[in-house]
Amino acid sequence: MKFVIAYLAIINIAAFLLFAYDKRQAKNGGWRVPETTLLLSCFLGGSVGGLTAMNFCRHKTKKPLFYIGVPVIIAIHALILACCYHKGLI
């Protein structure tokens, strides 16, 4: 259980930082983080960090792939965690 919590903390911080970095680069005209990388960070467990960054930085909030996709990923992760908890895996 400690591993799961540590992993989720790290991946959510990483996702938040990726979104924030991409927003900063968008403002400054620099190298951008590919959208697939941002979504992959969410899919790998950083969906809460990604959604938080989207709202905090006002980034990717007008793209349906993100404003619909990230909450759907959160719901999927919640279902997976609930099933694992129910079966005693975590």
Z-matrix of the N, CA and C atoms (Angstrom, degrees):
N
C 1 1.453
C 2 1.534 1 110.80
N 3 1.338 2 115.78 1 -38.87
C 4 1.466 3 119.04 2 179.04
C 5 1.519 4 111.09 3 -62.60
N 6 1.340 5 115.81 4 -37.17
C 7 1.464 6 119.69 5 178.72
C 8 1.523 7 110.75 6 -63.51
N 9 1.321 8 117.00 7 -42.49
C 10 1.466 9 121.31 8 -179.37
C 11 1.524 10 110.36 9 -62.93
N 12 1.306 11 116.96 10 -45.04
C 13 1.469 12 121.24 11 179.96
C 14 1.526 13 110.52 12 -63.96
N 15 1.335 14 116.97 13 -44.60
C 16 1.469 15 120.84 14 179.39
C 17 1.524 16 110.73 15 -63.08
N 18 1.331 17 116.04 16 -44.29
C 19 1.465 18 120.28 17 179.32
C 20 1.523 19 110.86 18 -60.27
N 21 1.332 20 116.58 19 -48.51
C 22 1.465 21 120.19 20 -178.44
C 23 1.521 22 111.65 21 -63.21
N 24 1.319 23 117.21 22 -37.95
C 25 1.464 24 120.30 23 177.69
C 26 1.529 25 110.30 24 -62.53
N 27 1.316 26 116.56 25 -47.14
C 28 1.467 27 120.92 26 -177.58
C 29 1.528 28 111.50 27 -66.11
N 30 1.324 29 117.96 28 -45.99
C 31 1.464 30 120.51 29 -177.20
C 32 1.526 31 111.27 30 -68.55
N 33 1.328 32 118.30 31 -33.22
C 34 1.462 33 120.29 32 178.14
C 35 1.521 34 111.48 33 -71.59
N 36 1.322 35 117.47 34 -38.01
C 37 1.471 36 120.23 35 175.10
C 38 1.523 37 109.65 36 -64.48
N 39 1.335 38 116.33 37 -42.97
C 40 1.466 39 120.37 38 179.14
C 41 1.525 40 111.08 39 -62.06
N 42 1.325 41 117.62 40 -43.79
C 43 1.468 42 121.01 41 179.53
C 44 1.525 43 110.57 42 -63.08
N 45 1.324 44 116.59 43 -44.35
C 46 1.461 45 120.38 44 178.30
C 47 1.530 46 110.21 45 -57.88
N 48 1.328 47 115.89 46 -46.65
C 49 1.466 48 120.26 47 -178.64
C 50 1.526 49 111.84 48 -65.52
N 51 1.325 50 117.72 49 -37.44
C 52 1.470 51 120.66 50 177.02
C 53 1.524 52 111.23 51 -62.42
N 54 1.319 53 116.79 52 -46.23
C 55 1.465 54 120.48 53 179.09
C 56 1.530 55 110.47 54 -63.64
N 57 1.322 56 117.00 55 -43.96
C 58 1.468 57 120.93 56 -179.66
C 59 1.526 58 110.72 57 -64.25
N 60 1.333 59 116.48 58 -42.04
C 61 1.465 60 120.85 59 177.98
C 62 1.528 61 110.33 60 -62.16
N 63 1.318 62 117.21 61 -43.73
C 64 1.456 63 121.06 62 -179.80
C 65 1.525 64 110.84 63 -62.80
N 66 1.310 65 116.81 64 -39.62
C 67 1.466 66 120.47 65 178.05
C 68 1.524 67 110.27 66 -63.55
N 69 1.315 68 115.80 67 -43.42
C 70 1.468 69 119.53 68 179.79
C 71 1.530 70 110.60 69 -63.30
N 72 1.328 71 116.21 70 -42.78
C 73 1.456 72 120.30 71 178.73
C 74 1.530 73 110.91 72 -65.32
N 75 1.314 74 117.19 73 -35.35
C 76 1.470 75 120.71 74 177.75
C 77 1.524 76 110.51 75 -63.09
N 78 1.308 77 116.76 76 -40.51
C 79 1.465 78 120.96 77 179.17
C 80 1.520 79 111.63 78 -68.57
N 81 1.333 80 116.10 79 -37.64
C 82 1.462 81 120.94 80 -174.75
C 83 1.529 82 113.67 81 -93.27
N 84 1.318 83 117.57 82 -1.97
C 85 1.458 84 120.75 83 179.09
C 86 1.519 85 113.68 84 72.99
N 87 1.326 86 117.19 85 25.31
C 88 1.459 87 121.31 86 -178.45
C 89 1.515 88 112.83 87 -94.95
N 90 1.331 89 115.08 88 -170.65
C 91 1.464 90 122.09 89 179.17
C 92 1.515 91 109.58 90 -62.40
N 93 1.327 92 116.86 91 131.31
C 94 1.458 93 122.37 92 -177.07
C 95 1.515 94 111.28 93 -100.40
N 96 1.317 95 115.26 94 153.02
C 97 1.453 96 121.82 95 173.31
C 98 1.526 97 107.15 96 -79.62
N 99 1.339 98 118.58 97 128.22
C 100 1.470 99 119.50 98 179.39
C 101 1.532 100 111.42 99 -59.62
N 102 1.331 101 115.63 100 144.82
C 103 1.463 102 120.40 101 179.97
C 104 1.520 103 111.50 102 -59.65
N 105 1.320 104 116.80 103 -34.30
C 106 1.468 105 119.30 104 178.95
C 107 1.524 106 110.97 105 -63.80
N 108 1.322 107 117.42 106 -34.67
C 109 1.473 108 121.29 107 177.74
C 110 1.521 109 110.21 108 -68.10
N 111 1.329 110 116.36 109 -41.78
C 112 1.466 111 119.89 110 178.48
C 113 1.529 112 110.30 111 -62.53
N 114 1.311 113 116.78 112 -45.99
C 115 1.464 114 120.35 113 179.78
C 116 1.526 115 111.61 114 -67.81
N 117 1.323 116 117.16 115 -36.56
C 118 1.462 117 120.27 116 177.80
C 119 1.520 118 110.75 117 -63.36
N 120 1.338 119 117.11 118 -39.82
C 121 1.464 120 119.72 119 177.91
C 122 1.531 121 110.47 120 -62.07
N 123 1.322 122 116.72 121 -35.75
C 124 1.465 123 120.50 122 176.49
C 125 1.524 124 110.68 123 -70.09
N 126 1.322 125 116.87 124 -45.03
C 127 1.458 126 122.07 125 -178.19
C 128 1.532 127 111.34 126 -62.25
N 129 1.325 128 117.03 127 -35.07
C 130 1.464 129 121.23 128 -178.57
C 131 1.530 130 113.46 129 -78.18
N 132 1.338 131 116.74 130 4.81
C 133 1.453 132 120.00 131 175.40
C 134 1.516 133 114.49 132 123.02
N 135 1.318 134 117.71 133 -4.44
C 136 1.453 135 120.79 134 -177.05
C 137 1.514 136 114.05 135 -96.56
N 138 1.314 137 116.95 136 26.84
C 139 1.461 138 120.27 137 -175.28
C 140 1.530 139 113.23 138 -65.43
N 141 1.315 140 117.35 139 -36.67
C 142 1.474 141 119.52 140 178.82
C 143 1.530 142 109.84 141 -68.04
N 144 1.320 143 116.84 142 -41.96
C 145 1.469 144 120.61 143 176.56
C 146 1.513 145 111.56 144 -63.93
N 147 1.338 146 116.60 145 -40.10
C 148 1.457 147 120.28 146 178.32
C 149 1.514 148 112.43 147 -65.06
N 150 1.330 149 116.74 148 -44.21
C 151 1.462 150 120.42 149 179.15
C 152 1.526 151 111.18 150 -66.32
N 153 1.313 152 116.16 151 -38.87
C 154 1.467 153 119.90 152 177.57
C 155 1.526 154 110.26 153 -61.97
N 156 1.320 155 116.89 154 -44.94
C 157 1.465 156 120.89 155 178.99
C 158 1.522 157 111.36 156 -65.23
N 159 1.335 158 116.73 157 -38.63
C 160 1.462 159 119.46 158 177.98
C 161 1.520 160 110.68 159 -57.59
N 162 1.315 161 116.64 160 -44.28
C 163 1.467 162 120.57 161 -178.71
C 164 1.529 163 111.87 162 -76.65
N 165 1.314 164 117.12 163 -41.56
C 166 1.463 165 121.59 164 -177.62
C 167 1.525 166 111.42 165 -67.03
N 168 1.329 167 116.48 166 -44.18
C 169 1.466 168 121.64 167 -177.09
C 170 1.526 169 112.97 168 -93.61
N 171 1.328 170 116.83 169 -5.56
C 172 1.465 171 122.15 170 -174.94
C 173 1.521 172 110.14 171 53.15
N 174 1.320 173 114.29 172 56.18
C 175 1.456 174 120.64 173 -175.86
C 176 1.525 175 110.35 174 -126.13
N 177 1.311 176 116.59 175 132.55
C 178 1.469 177 124.47 176 179.39
C 179 1.524 178 112.27 177 64.59
N 180 1.322 179 117.66 178 21.29
C 181 1.466 180 120.95 179 -176.80
C 182 1.523 181 112.95 180 -81.59
N 183 1.323 182 117.97 181 -10.39
C 184 1.458 183 120.65 182 179.12
C 185 1.519 184 112.47 183 -105.09
N 186 1.314 185 116.79 184 0.82
C 187 1.464 186 121.35 185 -179.97
C 188 1.521 187 109.20 186 -97.82
N 189 1.350 188 117.25 187 117.39
C 190 1.466 189 120.19 188 -178.13
C 191 1.532 190 113.68 189 -55.33
N 192 1.323 191 116.52 190 -34.99
C 193 1.459 192 119.96 191 179.25
C 194 1.523 193 110.78 192 -57.57
N 195 1.328 194 117.04 193 -29.85
C 196 1.454 195 121.49 194 -179.07
C 197 1.525 196 112.40 195 -96.97
N 198 1.347 197 118.48 196 -48.81
C 199 1.462 198 118.14 197 -175.81
C 200 1.525 199 112.86 198 -72.28
N 201 1.311 200 117.29 199 -17.30
C 202 1.467 201 120.77 200 171.97
C 203 1.528 202 110.01 201 -101.39
N 204 1.327 203 115.99 202 -44.63
C 205 1.455 204 121.40 203 -174.14
C 206 1.517 205 115.01 204 -62.87
N 207 1.316 206 117.51 205 -44.51
C 208 1.466 207 119.79 206 -177.29
C 209 1.538 208 111.43 207 -66.48
N 210 1.327 209 120.44 208 -45.60
C 211 1.472 210 118.50 209 174.98
C 212 1.530 211 113.53 210 -61.46
N 213 1.340 212 117.49 211 -34.05
C 214 1.463 213 120.12 212 176.69
C 215 1.531 214 109.55 213 -64.73
N 216 1.325 215 116.60 214 -41.47
C 217 1.470 216 120.36 215 177.35
C 218 1.531 217 110.24 216 -62.11
N 219 1.327 218 117.49 217 -40.53
C 220 1.469 219 120.93 218 177.49
C 221 1.522 220 109.93 219 -60.41
N 222 1.325 221 116.99 220 -44.29
C 223 1.468 222 120.49 221 179.85
C 224 1.529 223 111.16 222 -63.05
N 225 1.314 224 116.69 223 -41.55
C 226 1.470 225 120.43 224 178.05
C 227 1.524 226 110.59 225 -63.09
N 228 1.327 227 116.41 226 -43.86
C 229 1.468 228 119.96 227 178.76
C 230 1.528 229 111.16 228 -63.17
N 231 1.314 230 116.72 229 -39.54
C 232 1.463 231 120.09 230 178.98
C 233 1.531 232 110.66 231 -63.46
N 234 1.324 233 116.68 232 -41.48
C 235 1.469 234 120.25 233 177.98
C 236 1.529 235 111.39 234 -64.59
N 237 1.317 236 116.64 235 -42.09
C 238 1.466 237 120.42 236 178.53
C 239 1.520 238 110.54 237 -62.76
N 240 1.329 239 116.93 238 -46.39
C 241 1.467 240 120.03 239 179.06
C 242 1.524 241 111.37 240 -63.20
N 243 1.329 242 117.27 241 -40.20
C 244 1.462 243 120.33 242 179.41
C 245 1.526 244 110.90 243 -64.24
N 246 1.321 245 116.67 244 -42.24
C 247 1.473 246 120.22 245 178.28
C 248 1.526 247 111.06 246 -64.61
N 249 1.304 248 116.93 247 -44.00
C 250 1.473 249 120.78 248 179.09
C 251 1.525 250 110.79 249 -63.22
N 252 1.320 251 115.96 250 -40.99
C 253 1.478 252 119.67 251 178.76
C 254 1.514 253 110.33 252 -65.77
N 255 1.318 254 116.85 253 -43.27
C 256 1.463 255 121.66 254 -179.58
C 257 1.521 256 112.12 255 -62.59
N 258 1.313 257 116.67 256 -35.44
C 259 1.467 258 120.85 257 179.28
C 260 1.521 259 112.73 258 -86.79
N 261 1.333 260 116.93 259 1.69
C 262 1.458 261 120.99 260 176.86
C 263 1.523 262 114.63 261 77.51
N 264 1.321 263 116.57 262 18.58
C 265 1.458 264 119.97 263 -179.98
C 266 1.519 265 113.00 264 -79.44
N 267 1.325 266 115.82 265 -23.86
C 268 1.470 267 120.00 266 176.26
C 269 1.512 268 109.47 267 -133.15
